[in-house]
Amino acid sequence: MTTNLLGFDLAALADFCDQLGEKRFRATQLFRWIHQRGVGDLSQMTDLARSLRDKLARHAHVQAMPVVSTQRSADGTIKWLFDVGDGNLIESVFIPESDRGTLCVSSQAGCAVGCRFCSTGHQGFSRNLQTSEILAQLWHAEHMLRREFDQQERVITNVVMMGMGEPLQNYAQLLPALRAMLDDHGYGLSRRRVTVSTSGVVPVMQRLSQDLPVALAVSLHASNDALRDHLVPLNRKYPIDELLRACAAYQQFAPRDFITFEYCMLDAVNDRTEHAHELVALIRRHAASGLSVKLNLIPFNPFAASGLKRSTSQQVQAFASVLLDAGIVTTVRKTRGDDIDAACGQLAGDVKDRTDVQQRMASQRQAMIGGVPVVALSDGLSVGR
C-alpha cells in the first residue's frame, strides 16, 4: 500500500523523503507541486529526477476523495459532497464574496457533540477524518476553481473549520492540516485567515493556543448554563464560565484582538432581550480578564428534525440592539447557499451513525412542554413564549 502525500505537512513530508533515502529539501519541491500547483500525477513533477519520480511511484500517491455531487447556489455558493468510504459522505462549501473567497471545511464524518440546531449533529457520528481528507477538500476546491475561473492566483483566501464535525475532537489530524494551510510552500494563508470553530473543548483550546494559534470562533448560542446545557450538550462538561476563561487565555496568543462568539438565533428559545442583557453581563464579567469578543448572530436555518424555528428579523435586530448599545461589536450573518442546504448548520452529508443519535435527540426534545419551547434564564425561571 502506498502513502497519500496529502496526509503530510511539510515537516512530515521531509521525514518521509528521509525514509526513502532522499534529501529533505525534496519535500519542499513535492509540497509546492502538490499544494501550490495542484499536481497529483507524480510523473508530471518535471523538476524531480526521474529516479526519484519512479521511487515515489512505488511508495506514494496523491489522492483526493471522489466527488459525489457539486451543487451551485443562485448566490454563487458551491457545495461539494465527497465520499470518504464506508457509506460516509461529507460536505464542503465555497462562499465567494467581493473581497475574499472562503472555504468551509469538514473535520469529521458526522459530529458527536449533538447540538440541537445543527443538522450534522442530528446525523450522528461515524469517524474522524484523516489529515489527507481534511486537506483534500481545500486541494480539490482551490485547484478546481482556478481552472474554472482561468486564473493562476489564489482563489480561496480564507478557510473556516466550520463544516461537519467538532474540529478540536480530531486534533491530531487537524493540526498537520492547519500547518499545511499556513505554510508558505503550501497555501500560504495567514493565521488571521484560518479560523477554527469549536463548541468549547477547553483543554484542546489550550493546546491549540500553544501549538498553532489561528483565529478562534466559539459556538456559544446561550447566555447561561441551563440553556446551553440543552442546546450544546458539551456545556455539561465545560460550563460557560470555564469556557470564557479559556477564551481569555487563548486571546493572549490569538492573531486577532478578539474571539468570535457564534450565536444561532432560535425563535422563543434563546432570542429574548432578557437573554441579550444576560449575555452583556456575562461578557462584561469576563472582560476583566482581558476577554474581547465579537458577537456573530446567525439566523437559524431550519430543518425538519430540529423542531426549532428561526427568530424573526425584528427579534434579531432587537437582540442585536441590546448588544450594540452595550458597546459589544455585533454582526448578523448573511445567509448564503440556503437554496442548496449549504448555509450554516445545514451540512449533513450522509453518516453511518455509531452513537444512537436519534435516541439522544428524542431525549433532548422532552424539554418541550406542551409543544412550547422552554426559555431558560439564569434567575432560575423557565417560561414559554
Short mmCIF file of the C-alpha atoms (twelve columns), coordinates in Angstrom:
data_MODEL
# 
_entry.id   MODEL 
# 
loop_
_atom_site.group_PDB 
_atom_site.id 
_atom_site.type_symbol 
_atom_site.label_atom_id 
_atom_site.label_alt_id 
_atom_site.label_comp_id 
_atom_site.label_asym_id 
_atom_site.label_seq_id 
_atom_site.Cartn_x 
_atom_site.Cartn_y 
_atom_site.Cartn_z 
_atom_site.pdbx_PDB_model_num 
ATOM 1   C CA . MET A 1   0.000   0.000  0.000   1 
ATOM 2   C CA . THR A 2   1.353   3.416  -0.949  1 
ATOM 3   C CA . THR A 3   1.152   6.598  1.154   1 
ATOM 4   C CA . ASN A 4   -1.138  9.508  0.307   1 
ATOM 5   C CA . LEU A 5   1.079   12.597 0.305   1 
ATOM 6   C CA . LEU A 6   -1.929  14.821 1.059   1 
ATOM 7   C CA . GLY A 7   -1.695  13.496 4.605   1 
ATOM 8   C CA . PHE A 8   1.597   15.283 5.375   1 
ATOM 9   C CA . ASP A 9   2.546   18.744 6.490   1 
ATOM 10  C CA . LEU A 10  5.955   19.874 5.240   1 
ATOM 11  C CA . ALA A 11  7.915   18.530 8.214   1 
ATOM 12  C CA . ALA A 12  6.270   15.107 7.955   1 
ATOM 13  C CA . LEU A 13  6.870   15.053 4.203   1 
ATOM 14  C CA . ALA A 14  10.553  15.779 4.832   1 
ATOM 15  C CA . ASP A 15  10.646  12.815 7.210   1 
ATOM 16  C CA . PHE A 16  9.033   10.662 4.519   1 
ATOM 17  C CA . CYS A 17  11.665  11.714 1.979   1 
ATOM 18  C CA . ASP A 18  14.365  10.927 4.527   1 
ATOM 19  C CA . GLN A 19  12.940  7.426  4.938   1 
ATOM 20  C CA . LEU A 20  13.161  6.968  1.189   1 
ATOM 21  C CA . GLY A 21  16.831  7.907  1.304   1 
ATOM 22  C CA . GLU A 22  16.249  11.285 -0.336  1 
ATOM 23  C CA . LYS A 23  17.423  14.727 0.697   1 
ATOM 24  C CA . ARG A 24  14.948  16.556 2.911   1 
ATOM 25  C CA . PHE A 25  14.800  19.562 0.571   1 
ATOM 26  C CA . ARG A 26  12.985  17.324 -1.927  1 
ATOM 27  C CA . ALA A 27  9.966   17.648 0.372   1 
ATOM 28  C CA . THR A 28  9.724   21.364 -0.404  1 
ATOM 29  C CA . GLN A 29  9.684   20.649 -4.117  1 
ATOM 30  C CA . LEU A 30  6.998   17.999 -3.675  1 
ATOM 31  C CA . PHE A 31  4.927   20.212 -1.394  1 
ATOM 32  C CA . ARG A 32  4.917   23.027 -3.932  1 
ATOM 33  C CA . TRP A 33  3.913   20.713 -6.768  1 
ATOM 34  C CA . ILE A 34  1.041   19.268 -4.756  1 
ATOM 35  C CA . HIS A 35  -0.380  22.283 -2.977  1 
ATOM 36  C CA . GLN A 36  0.677   25.329 -4.988  1 
ATOM 37  C CA . ARG A 37  0.331   23.806 -8.452  1 
ATOM 38  C CA . GLY A 38  -2.348  21.227 -7.706  1 
ATOM 39  C CA . VAL A 39  -0.497  18.408 -9.465  1 
ATOM 40  C CA . GLY A 40  -1.437  14.917 -8.357  1 
ATOM 41  C CA . ASP A 41  0.411   12.944 -11.037 1 
ATOM 42  C CA . LEU A 42  3.921   12.299 -9.728  1 
ATOM 43  C CA . SER A 43  5.225   11.740 -13.250 1 
ATOM 44  C CA . GLN A 44  4.411   15.366 -14.129 1 
ATOM 45  C CA . MET A 45  6.676   16.820 -11.441 1 
ATOM 46  C CA . THR A 46  9.328   17.545 -14.014 1 
ATOM 47  C CA . ASP A 47  11.994  19.216 -11.858 1 
ATOM 48  C CA . LEU A 48  12.357  15.988 -9.879  1 
ATOM 49  C CA . ALA A 49  14.839  13.434 -11.149 1 
ATOM 50  C CA . ARG A 50  13.224  10.537 -12.984 1 
ATOM 51  C CA . SER A 51  14.770  8.128  -10.487 1 
ATOM 52  C CA . LEU A 52  13.020  9.984  -7.663  1 
ATOM 53  C CA . ARG A 53  9.721   10.047 -9.530  1 
ATOM 54  C CA . ASP A 54  9.995   6.306  -10.106 1 
ATOM 55  C CA . LYS A 55  10.741  5.747  -6.421  1 
ATOM 56  C CA . LEU A 56  7.812   7.907  -5.376  1 
ATOM 57  C CA . ALA A 57  5.511   5.996  -7.719  1 
ATOM 58  C CA . ARG A 58  6.384   2.808  -5.838  1 
ATOM 59  C CA . HIS A 59  5.779   4.282  -2.389  1 
ATOM 60  C CA . ALA A 60  3.390   7.217  -2.660  1 
ATOM 61  C CA . HIS A 61  0.410   8.774  -4.401  1 
ATOM 62  C CA . VAL A 62  -1.660  11.946 -4.285  1 
ATOM 63  C CA . GLN A 63  -5.328  11.067 -3.987  1 
ATOM 64  C CA . ALA A 64  -8.317  13.316 -3.328  1 
ATOM 65  C CA . MET A 65  -11.740 11.980 -2.427  1 
ATOM 66  C CA . PRO A 66  -14.355 11.088 -5.039  1 
ATOM 67  C CA . VAL A 67  -16.810 13.922 -5.648  1 
ATOM 68  C CA . VAL A 68  -20.347 12.579 -5.463  1 
ATOM 69  C CA . SER A 69  -22.027 15.835 -6.416  1 
ATOM 70  C CA . THR A 70  -21.457 19.541 -6.944  1 
ATOM 71  C CA . GLN A 71  -24.288 21.969 -6.244  1 
ATOM 72  C CA . ARG A 72  -24.353 25.655 -7.107  1 
ATOM 73  C CA . SER A 73  -26.477 28.265 -5.396  1 
ATOM 74  C CA . ALA A 74  -28.048 31.272 -7.060  1 
ATOM 75  C CA . ASP A 75  -25.775 33.456 -4.902  1 
ATOM 76  C CA . GLY A 76  -22.583 31.792 -6.203  1 
ATOM 77  C CA . THR A 77  -22.045 29.442 -3.266  1 
ATOM 78  C CA . ILE A 78  -20.763 25.991 -4.261  1 
ATOM 79  C CA . LYS A 79  -21.217 22.817 -2.207  1 
ATOM 80  C CA . TRP A 80  -19.304 19.585 -2.808  1 
ATOM 81  C CA . LEU A 81  -20.323 16.178 -1.493  1 
ATOM 82  C CA . PHE A 82  -17.306 13.879 -1.001  1 
ATOM 83  C CA . ASP A 83  -17.250 10.114 -0.498  1 
ATOM 84  C CA . VAL A 84  -14.939 9.167  2.384   1 
ATOM 85  C CA . GLY A 85  -15.780 5.462  2.270   1 
ATOM 86  C CA . ASP A 86  -17.764 3.000  4.357   1 
ATOM 87  C CA . GLY A 87  -21.001 4.705  3.406   1 
ATOM 88  C CA . ASN A 88  -19.980 8.109  4.758   1 
ATOM 89  C CA . LEU A 89  -20.323 11.341 2.794   1 
ATOM 90  C CA . ILE A 90  -19.043 14.750 3.891   1 
ATOM 91  C CA . GLU A 91  -19.604 18.272 2.583   1 
ATOM 92  C CA . SER A 92  -17.510 21.387 1.915   1 
ATOM 93  C CA . VAL A 93  -18.753 24.813 0.878   1 
ATOM 94  C CA . PHE A 94  -17.121 27.662 -1.065  1 
ATOM 95  C CA . ILE A 95  -18.551 31.118 -0.337  1 
ATOM 96  C CA . PRO A 96  -17.432 33.826 -2.788  1 
ATOM 97  C CA . GLU A 97  -17.517 37.479 -1.807  1 
ATOM 98  C CA . SER A 98  -16.189 40.623 -3.459  1 
ATOM 99  C CA . ASP A 99  -13.109 40.823 -1.237  1 
ATOM 100 C CA . ARG A 100 -12.450 37.177 -0.366  1 
ATOM 101 C CA . GLY A 101 -13.240 33.546 -1.080  1 
ATOM 102 C CA . THR A 102 -13.988 31.375 1.947   1 
ATOM 103 C CA . LEU A 103 -13.947 27.587 2.108   1 
ATOM 104 C CA . CYS A 104 -15.898 25.870 4.878   1 
ATOM 105 C CA . VAL A 105 -14.141 22.575 5.658   1 
ATOM 106 C CA . SER A 106 -15.352 19.461 7.492   1 
ATOM 107 C CA . SER A 107 -13.242 17.668 10.105  1 
ATOM 108 C CA . GLN A 108 -15.381 14.615 10.916  1 
ATOM 109 C CA . ALA A 109 -17.920 12.327 9.302   1 
ATOM 110 C CA . GLY A 110 -20.778 13.454 11.481  1 
ATOM 111 C CA . CYS A 111 -20.429 15.009 14.925  1 
ATOM 112 C CA . ALA A 112 -20.699 13.613 18.436  1 
ATOM 113 C CA . VAL A 113 -21.497 16.923 20.162  1 
ATOM 114 C CA . GLY A 114 -25.166 16.809 19.182  1 
ATOM 115 C CA . CYS A 115 -26.151 20.478 19.139  1 
ATOM 116 C CA . ARG A 116 -29.932 20.811 18.847  1 
ATOM 117 C CA . PHE A 117 -29.847 23.333 15.992  1 
ATOM 118 C CA . CYS A 118 -27.228 21.633 13.808  1 
ATOM 119 C CA . SER A 119 -28.165 19.246 11.013  1 
ATOM 120 C CA . THR A 120 -24.818 17.460 11.270  1 
ATOM 121 C CA . GLY A 121 -25.462 16.697 14.937  1 
ATOM 122 C CA . HIS A 122 -28.742 15.030 14.027  1 
ATOM 123 C CA . GLN A 123 -26.858 12.739 11.612  1 
ATOM 124 C CA . GLY A 124 -24.779 11.289 14.444  1 
ATOM 125 C CA . PHE A 125 -21.089 10.418 14.337  1 
ATOM 126 C CA . SER A 126 -19.128 7.843  12.366  1 
ATOM 127 C CA . ARG A 127 -15.415 8.728  12.477  1 
ATOM 128 C CA . ASN A 128 -12.717 11.376 12.421  1 
ATOM 129 C CA . LEU A 129 -11.369 12.463 9.063   1 
ATOM 130 C CA . GLN A 130 -7.715  11.869 8.278   1 
ATOM 131 C CA . THR A 131 -5.382  14.805 7.611   1 
ATOM 132 C CA . SER A 132 -5.423  13.830 3.933   1 
ATOM 133 C CA . GLU A 133 -9.235  14.034 3.882   1 
ATOM 134 C CA . ILE A 134 -9.256  17.456 5.542   1 
ATOM 135 C CA . LEU A 135 -6.627  18.847 3.165   1 
ATOM 136 C CA . ALA A 136 -8.171  17.155 0.134   1 
ATOM 137 C CA . GLN A 137 -11.208 19.414 0.490   1 
ATOM 138 C CA . LEU A 138 -9.020  22.511 0.115   1 
ATOM 139 C CA . TRP A 139 -6.834  20.910 -2.563  1 
ATOM 140 C CA . HIS A 140 -9.831  19.993 -4.710  1 
ATOM 141 C CA . ALA A 141 -11.662 23.284 -4.257  1 
ATOM 142 C CA . GLU A 142 -8.685  25.587 -4.813  1 
ATOM 143 C CA . HIS A 143 -7.415  23.963 -7.972  1 
ATOM 144 C CA . MET A 144 -10.808 23.192 -9.462  1 
ATOM 145 C CA . LEU A 145 -11.818 26.840 -9.001  1 
ATOM 146 C CA . ARG A 146 -8.554  28.085 -10.512 1 
ATOM 147 C CA . ARG A 147 -9.264  26.032 -13.614 1 
ATOM 148 C CA . GLU A 148 -12.882 27.134 -13.708 1 
ATOM 149 C CA . PHE A 149 -12.008 30.823 -13.301 1 
ATOM 150 C CA . ASP A 150 -8.951  30.505 -15.543 1 
ATOM 151 C CA . GLN A 151 -6.621  32.179 -13.077 1 
ATOM 152 C CA . GLN A 152 -3.276  31.379 -11.505 1 
ATOM 153 C CA . GLU A 153 -3.577  33.421 -8.327  1 
ATOM 154 C CA . ARG A 154 -5.176  32.113 -5.174  1 
ATOM 155 C CA . VAL A 155 -8.975  31.745 -5.202  1 
ATOM 156 C CA . ILE A 156 -9.507  30.668 -1.599  1 
ATOM 157 C CA . THR A 157 -8.267  33.377 0.742   1 
ATOM 158 C CA . ASN A 158 -9.915  32.152 3.963   1 
ATOM 159 C CA . VAL A 159 -10.562 28.741 5.483   1 
ATOM 160 C CA . VAL A 160 -13.070 28.165 8.264   1 
ATOM 161 C CA . MET A 161 -13.214 24.837 10.076  1 
ATOM 162 C CA . MET A 162 -16.983 25.153 10.391  1 
ATOM 163 C CA . GLY A 163 -18.159 22.221 8.292   1 
ATOM 164 C CA . MET A 164 -19.228 18.841 9.625   1 
ATOM 165 C CA . GLY A 165 -17.739 17.862 12.968  1 
ATOM 166 C CA . GLU A 166 -16.074 19.343 16.038  1 
ATOM 167 C CA . PRO A 167 -12.500 20.116 14.887  1 
ATOM 168 C CA . LEU A 168 -10.944 20.004 18.356  1 
ATOM 169 C CA . GLN A 169 -12.193 16.457 18.876  1 
ATOM 170 C CA . ASN A 170 -9.982  15.479 15.928  1 
ATOM 171 C CA . TYR A 171 -6.932  17.460 16.965  1 
ATOM 172 C CA . ALA A 172 -4.213  15.009 15.920  1 
ATOM 173 C CA . GLN A 173 -5.425  15.071 12.310  1 
ATOM 174 C CA . LEU A 174 -6.421  18.752 12.323  1 
ATOM 175 C CA . LEU A 175 -3.057  20.180 13.359  1 
ATOM 176 C CA . PRO A 176 -0.983  18.964 10.363  1 
ATOM 177 C CA . ALA A 177 -3.754  20.155 8.032   1 
ATOM 178 C CA . LEU A 178 -3.628  23.624 9.566   1 
ATOM 179 C CA . ARG A 179 0.164   23.689 9.212   1 
ATOM 180 C CA . ALA A 180 -0.127  22.872 5.512   1 
ATOM 181 C CA . MET A 181 -2.694  25.639 5.038   1 
ATOM 182 C CA . LEU A 182 -0.361  28.186 6.648   1 
ATOM 183 C CA . ASP A 183 2.893   27.000 5.072   1 
ATOM 184 C CA . ASP A 184 4.359   29.416 2.513   1 
ATOM 185 C CA . HIS A 185 5.240   26.404 0.349   1 
ATOM 186 C CA . GLY A 186 1.622   25.239 0.584   1 
ATOM 187 C CA . TYR A 187 -1.375  27.582 0.596   1 
ATOM 188 C CA . GLY A 188 0.356   30.471 2.352   1 
ATOM 189 C CA . LEU A 189 -2.676  31.562 4.383   1 
ATOM 190 C CA . SER A 190 -2.122  33.797 7.390   1 
ATOM 191 C CA . ARG A 191 -3.234  32.757 10.876  1 
ATOM 192 C CA . ARG A 192 -5.837  35.542 10.757  1 
ATOM 193 C CA . ARG A 193 -7.429  33.925 7.698   1 
ATOM 194 C CA . VAL A 194 -7.752  30.402 9.107   1 
ATOM 195 C CA . THR A 195 -10.488 30.009 11.711  1 
ATOM 196 C CA . VAL A 196 -11.190 27.008 13.905  1 
ATOM 197 C CA . SER A 197 -14.725 26.891 15.270  1 
ATOM 198 C CA . THR A 198 -15.336 24.927 18.448  1 
ATOM 199 C CA . SER A 199 -18.273 24.150 20.699  1 
ATOM 200 C CA . GLY A 200 -15.866 24.539 23.601  1 
ATOM 201 C CA . VAL A 201 -13.380 21.682 24.079  1 
ATOM 202 C CA . VAL A 202 -11.474 23.644 26.717  1 
ATOM 203 C CA . PRO A 203 -8.318  21.511 27.184  1 
ATOM 204 C CA . VAL A 204 -7.698  21.355 23.431  1 
ATOM 205 C CA . MET A 205 -8.264  25.108 23.076  1 
ATOM 206 C CA . GLN A 206 -5.334  25.475 25.452  1 
ATOM 207 C CA . ARG A 207 -3.208  23.120 23.324  1 
ATOM 208 C CA . LEU A 208 -4.074  24.986 20.124  1 
ATOM 209 C CA . SER A 209 -3.047  28.297 21.711  1 
ATOM 210 C CA . GLN A 210 0.438   26.871 22.195  1 
ATOM 211 C CA . ASP A 211 0.784   24.761 19.047  1 
ATOM 212 C CA . LEU A 212 -0.734  26.937 16.330  1 
ATOM 213 C CA . PRO A 213 -2.969  29.804 17.484  1 
ATOM 214 C CA . VAL A 214 -5.143  30.561 14.477  1 
ATOM 215 C CA . ALA A 215 -8.318  32.643 14.678  1 
ATOM 216 C CA . LEU A 216 -10.888 31.153 17.038  1 
ATOM 217 C CA . ALA A 217 -14.676 31.103 16.851  1 
ATOM 218 C CA . VAL A 218 -16.698 29.684 19.743  1 
ATOM 219 C CA . SER A 219 -20.218 28.292 19.340  1 
ATOM 220 C CA . LEU A 220 -21.848 29.954 22.341  1 
ATOM 221 C CA . HIS A 221 -25.574 30.065 21.447  1 
ATOM 222 C CA . ALA A 222 -26.778 30.687 25.010  1 
ATOM 223 C CA . SER A 223 -26.393 33.212 27.808  1 
ATOM 224 C CA . ASN A 224 -26.479 30.798 30.744  1 
ATOM 225 C CA . ASP A 225 -25.604 27.211 31.580  1 
ATOM 226 C CA . ALA A 226 -29.164 25.885 31.885  1 
ATOM 227 C CA . LEU A 227 -29.977 26.901 28.328  1 
ATOM 228 C CA . ARG A 228 -26.586 25.950 26.880  1 
ATOM 229 C CA . ASP A 229 -26.767 22.503 28.526  1 
ATOM 230 C CA . HIS A 230 -29.888 21.964 26.419  1 
ATOM 231 C CA . LEU A 231 -28.597 23.423 23.144  1 
ATOM 232 C CA . VAL A 232 -24.911 22.392 23.306  1 
ATOM 233 C CA . PRO A 233 -24.585 19.249 25.464  1 
ATOM 234 C CA . LEU A 234 -20.799 19.667 25.745  1 
ATOM 235 C CA . ASN A 235 -21.569 22.546 28.129  1 
ATOM 236 C CA . ARG A 236 -22.291 19.998 30.843  1 
ATOM 237 C CA . LYS A 237 -18.585 19.141 30.795  1 
ATOM 238 C CA . TYR A 238 -17.190 22.619 30.152  1 
ATOM 239 C CA . PRO A 239 -19.638 25.224 31.520  1 
ATOM 240 C CA . ILE A 240 -19.806 28.779 30.209  1 
ATOM 241 C CA . ASP A 241 -17.577 30.456 32.797  1 
ATOM 242 C CA . GLU A 242 -14.852 27.836 32.289  1 
ATOM 243 C CA . LEU A 243 -15.198 28.244 28.532  1 
ATOM 244 C CA . LEU A 244 -14.915 32.037 28.659  1 
ATOM 245 C CA . ARG A 245 -11.861 31.849 30.916  1 
ATOM 246 C CA . ALA A 246 -10.286 29.587 28.292  1 
ATOM 247 C CA . CYS A 247 -11.197 32.135 25.606  1 
ATOM 248 C CA . ALA A 248 -9.494  34.922 27.565  1 
ATOM 249 C CA . ALA A 249 -6.375  32.760 27.892  1 
ATOM 250 C CA . TYR A 250 -6.430  31.917 24.170  1 
ATOM 251 C CA . GLN A 251 -6.722  35.566 23.227  1 
ATOM 252 C CA . GLN A 252 -3.220  36.249 24.551  1 
ATOM 253 C CA . PHE A 253 -1.877  34.185 21.637  1 
ATOM 254 C CA . ALA A 254 -4.579  34.742 19.003  1 
ATOM 255 C CA . PRO A 255 -3.795  36.531 15.709  1 
ATOM 256 C CA . ARG A 256 -6.806  38.813 16.161  1 
ATOM 257 C CA . ASP A 257 -7.621  41.083 19.089  1 
ATOM 258 C CA . PHE A 258 -10.975 39.399 19.683  1 
ATOM 259 C CA . ILE A 259 -12.629 35.986 19.895  1 
ATOM 260 C CA . THR A 260 -15.725 35.456 17.767  1 
ATOM 261 C CA . PHE A 261 -18.802 34.150 19.556  1 
ATOM 262 C CA . GLU A 262 -21.381 32.480 17.316  1 
ATOM 263 C CA . TYR A 263 -24.975 32.715 18.455  1 
ATOM 264 C CA . CYS A 264 -27.702 30.914 16.479  1 
ATOM 265 C CA . MET A 265 -30.983 32.801 16.839  1 
ATOM 266 C CA . LEU A 266 -33.774 30.375 17.752  1 
ATOM 267 C CA . ASP A 267 -37.327 31.604 17.991  1 
ATOM 268 C CA . ALA A 268 -38.694 31.513 21.558  1 
ATOM 269 C CA . VAL A 269 -35.618 29.650 22.797  1 
ATOM 270 C CA . ASN A 270 -32.594 31.966 23.166  1 
ATOM 271 C CA . ASP A 271 -33.625 35.175 21.438  1 
ATOM 272 C CA . ARG A 272 -35.384 37.213 24.142  1 
ATOM 273 C CA . THR A 273 -33.997 40.624 25.042  1 
ATOM 274 C CA . GLU A 274 -33.585 39.216 28.550  1 
ATOM 275 C CA . HIS A 275 -31.081 36.750 27.094  1 
ATOM 276 C CA . ALA A 276 -29.270 39.624 25.372  1 
ATOM 277 C CA . HIS A 277 -28.956 41.550 28.658  1 
ATOM 278 C CA . GLU A 278 -27.749 38.379 30.353  1 
ATOM 279 C CA . LEU A 279 -25.164 37.955 27.601  1 
ATOM 280 C CA . VAL A 280 -23.956 41.532 28.099  1 
ATOM 281 C CA . ALA A 281 -23.464 40.890 31.812  1 
ATOM 282 C CA . LEU A 282 -21.598 37.656 31.092  1 
ATOM 283 C CA . ILE A 283 -19.214 39.301 28.637  1 
ATOM 284 C CA . ARG A 284 -18.580 42.282 30.898  1 
ATOM 285 C CA . ARG A 285 -17.753 39.983 33.791  1 
ATOM 286 C CA . HIS A 286 -15.067 38.229 31.752  1 
ATOM 287 C CA . ALA A 287 -13.761 41.425 30.146  1 
ATOM 288 C CA . ALA A 288 -11.926 41.993 33.421  1 
ATOM 289 C CA . SER A 289 -9.756  39.009 32.453  1 
ATOM 290 C CA . GLY A 290 -8.901  40.638 29.122  1 
ATOM 291 C CA . LEU A 291 -11.555 38.947 27.012  1 
ATOM 292 C CA . SER A 292 -12.659 40.919 23.952  1 
ATOM 293 C CA . VAL A 293 -15.351 39.453 21.727  1 
ATOM 294 C CA . LYS A 294 -17.316 39.938 18.551  1 
ATOM 295 C CA . LEU A 295 -20.834 38.516 18.502  1 
ATOM 296 C CA . ASN A 296 -21.957 36.930 15.257  1 
ATOM 297 C CA . LEU A 297 -25.717 36.421 15.317  1 
ATOM 298 C CA . ILE A 298 -26.732 33.625 12.949  1 
ATOM 299 C CA . PRO A 299 -30.296 33.275 11.686  1 
ATOM 300 C CA . PHE A 300 -31.259 29.639 12.200  1 
ATOM 301 C CA . ASN A 301 -31.532 27.627 9.007   1 
ATOM 302 C CA . PRO A 302 -34.448 25.284 9.683   1 
ATOM 303 C CA . PHE A 303 -34.510 21.542 9.051   1 
ATOM 304 C CA . ALA A 304 -37.399 19.260 9.888   1 
ATOM 305 C CA . ALA A 305 -35.767 17.094 12.567  1 
ATOM 306 C CA . SER A 306 -34.798 20.019 14.784  1 
ATOM 307 C CA . GLY A 307 -38.264 21.084 15.901  1 
ATOM 308 C CA . LEU A 308 -36.900 24.654 16.023  1 
ATOM 309 C CA . LYS A 309 -37.781 27.864 14.209  1 
ATOM 310 C CA . ARG A 310 -35.814 30.887 13.023  1 
ATOM 311 C CA . SER A 311 -36.134 34.088 15.023  1 
ATOM 312 C CA . THR A 312 -37.932 36.875 13.238  1 
ATOM 313 C CA . SER A 313 -35.765 39.594 11.733  1 
ATOM 314 C CA . GLN A 314 -37.357 42.041 14.179  1 
ATOM 315 C CA . GLN A 315 -36.323 39.892 17.141  1 
ATOM 316 C CA . VAL A 316 -32.786 39.504 15.776  1 
ATOM 317 C CA . GLN A 317 -32.488 43.276 15.417  1 
ATOM 318 C CA . ALA A 318 -33.879 43.886 18.919  1 
ATOM 319 C CA . PHE A 319 -31.360 41.377 20.311  1 
ATOM 320 C CA . ALA A 320 -28.518 42.981 18.364  1 
ATOM 321 C CA . SER A 321 -29.515 46.452 19.560  1 
ATOM 322 C CA . VAL A 322 -29.077 45.452 23.206  1 
ATOM 323 C CA . LEU A 323 -25.553 44.203 22.461  1 
ATOM 324 C CA . LEU A 324 -24.612 47.203 20.338  1 
ATOM 325 C CA . ASP A 325 -25.934 49.645 22.929  1 
ATOM 326 C CA . ALA A 326 -23.656 47.939 25.445  1 
ATOM 327 C CA . GLY A 327 -20.651 48.580 23.187  1 
ATOM 328 C CA . ILE A 328 -20.244 44.960 22.043  1 
ATOM 329 C CA . VAL A 329 -19.262 44.531 18.394  1 
ATOM 330 C CA . THR A 330 -22.151 42.622 16.845  1 
ATOM 331 C CA . THR A 331 -22.908 41.438 13.328  1 
ATOM 332 C CA . VAL A 332 -25.764 39.482 11.787  1 
ATOM 333 C CA . ARG A 333 -24.547 36.802 9.447   1 
ATOM 334 C CA . LYS A 334 -25.900 36.921 5.934   1 
ATOM 335 C CA . THR A 335 -27.379 33.570 4.960   1 
ATOM 336 C CA . ARG A 336 -25.602 32.089 1.951   1 
ATOM 337 C CA . GLY A 337 -26.365 28.924 -0.008  1 
ATOM 338 C CA . ASP A 338 -29.577 28.037 1.780   1 
ATOM 339 C CA . ASP A 339 -31.183 27.036 -1.518  1 
ATOM 340 C CA . ILE A 340 -28.728 24.117 -1.712  1 
ATOM 341 C CA . ASP A 341 -28.682 23.372 2.051   1 
ATOM 342 C CA . ALA A 342 -25.184 24.842 2.295   1 
ATOM 343 C CA . ALA A 343 -25.915 27.506 4.920   1 
ATOM 344 C CA . CYS A 344 -24.670 27.483 8.491   1 
ATOM 345 C CA . GLY A 345 -25.969 24.446 10.395  1 
ATOM 346 C CA . GLN A 346 -27.351 22.725 7.293   1 
ATOM 347 C CA . LEU A 347 -24.405 20.494 6.325   1 
ATOM 348 C CA . ALA A 348 -25.238 16.867 6.926   1 
ATOM 349 C CA . GLY A 349 -23.773 14.644 4.203   1 
ATOM 350 C CA . ASP A 350 -24.633 11.021 4.908   1 
ATOM 351 C CA . VAL A 351 -23.227 9.368  8.006   1 
ATOM 352 C CA . LYS A 352 -23.329 5.808  9.305   1 
ATOM 353 C CA . ASP A 353 -24.054 6.789  12.901  1 
ATOM 354 C CA . ARG A 354 -22.426 4.876  15.769  1 
ATOM 355 C CA . THR A 355 -23.829 6.991  18.614  1 
ATOM 356 C CA . ASP A 356 -27.613 6.338  18.826  1 
ATOM 357 C CA . VAL A 357 -28.246 9.952  17.936  1 
ATOM 358 C CA . GLN A 358 -31.974 9.578  17.354  1 
ATOM 359 C CA . GLN A 359 -32.496 8.377  20.910  1 
ATOM 360 C CA . ARG A 360 -30.376 11.217 22.320  1 
ATOM 361 C CA . MET A 361 -32.183 13.878 20.294  1 
ATOM 362 C CA . ALA A 362 -35.553 12.496 21.339  1 
ATOM 363 C CA . SER A 363 -34.494 12.844 24.979  1 
ATOM 364 C CA . GLN A 364 -33.480 16.447 24.383  1 
ATOM 365 C CA . ARG A 365 -36.858 17.209 22.849  1 
ATOM 366 C CA . GLN A 366 -38.504 16.214 26.153  1 
ATOM 367 C CA . ALA A 367 -37.631 19.754 27.230  1 
ATOM 368 C CA . MET A 368 -40.540 20.806 25.019  1 
ATOM 369 C CA . ILE A 369 -43.542 21.276 27.279  1 
ATOM 370 C CA . GLY A 370 -46.884 21.031 25.557  1 
ATOM 371 C CA . GLY A 371 -45.190 21.987 22.293  1 
ATOM 372 C CA . VAL A 372 -43.863 25.265 23.779  1 
ATOM 373 C CA . PRO A 373 -40.070 25.639 23.935  1 
ATOM 374 C CA . VAL A 374 -38.548 26.209 27.346  1 
ATOM 375 C CA . VAL A 375 -36.721 29.523 27.657  1 
ATOM 376 C CA . ALA A 376 -34.174 29.382 30.442  1 
ATOM 377 C CA . LEU A 377 -32.916 32.405 32.331  1 
ATOM 378 C CA . SER A 378 -30.143 32.442 34.888  1 
ATOM 379 C CA . ASP A 379 -32.501 33.506 37.708  1 
ATOM 380 C CA . GLY A 380 -33.979 30.021 37.566  1 
ATOM 381 C CA . LEU A 381 -37.163 30.925 35.723  1 
ATOM 382 C CA . SER A 382 -38.291 28.822 32.784  1 
ATOM 383 C CA . VAL A 383 -41.020 30.333 30.704  1 
ATOM 384 C CA . GLY A 384 -42.680 29.717 27.343  1 
ATOM 385 C CA . ARG A 385 -43.236 32.457 24.839  1 
# 
